[in-house]
Amino acid sequence: MNMSKISCCEPEVPRTSSVNVTVDVTKIVKYVCFAGIAIVGIIFGTRCYRKMIENETL
């Protein structure tokens, strides 16, 4: 029987772990630009539609 001191919290075999994270900035910028264009288009379109209804041009 081995009587050496073994900590109950440490594994007998040391293990290593690694995490690899990649961030694609060009895709993030592209989708943020598309979202901005869509939001501006929706705001502009609804304002124009409201003005057309107020002026009864439809």
C-alpha positions in Angstrom: 0.0 0.0 0.0 1.4 3.4 -1.0 1.4 5.7 2.0 2.5 8.9 0.1 0.5 12.0 0.6 -2.0 12.4 -2.2 -4.3 15.4 -2.2 -8.0 14.4 -2.8 -8.5 17.6 -4.9 -5.6 17.0 -7.4 -6.0 14.4 -10.1 -3.3 11.7 -10.3 -2.6 12.4 -13.9 -2.2 16.1 -14.7 -4.5 17.1 -17.6 -4.2 20.1 -19.9 -7.0 21.9 -21.6 -7.0 24.6 -24.2 -9.7 26.9 -25.7 -9.3 28.4 -29.1 -11.6 31.3 -30.0 -11.5 33.0 -33.4 -13.3 36.2 -34.1 -14.0 37.2 -37.7 -14.2 40.9 -37.6 -15.1 41.4 -41.2 -18.3 39.3 -40.9 -19.3 41.2 -37.8 -18.8 44.6 -39.5 -20.7 43.3 -42.6 -23.7 42.2 -40.6 -23.8 45.3 -38.5 -23.8 47.4 -41.7 -26.6 45.4 -43.2 -28.6 45.8 -39.9 -28.0 49.5 -39.9 -29.1 49.9 -43.5 -32.3 47.9 -42.8 -33.1 49.9 -39.7 -32.6 53.2 -41.6 -34.7 51.9 -44.5 -37.6 50.9 -42.2 -37.5 54.3 -40.4 -37.4 56.2 -43.7 -40.1 54.0 -45.3 -42.5 54.4 -42.4 -42.1 58.2 -42.3 -42.7 58.5 -46.0 -45.7 56.2 -45.8 -47.1 58.3 -42.9 -46.6 61.6 -44.9 -48.3 60.0 -47.9 -51.3 59.1 -45.8 -51.5 62.5 -44.2 -51.4 64.2 -47.6 -53.9 61.6 -49.0 -51.7 60.8 -52.0 -52.4 57.1 -51.8 
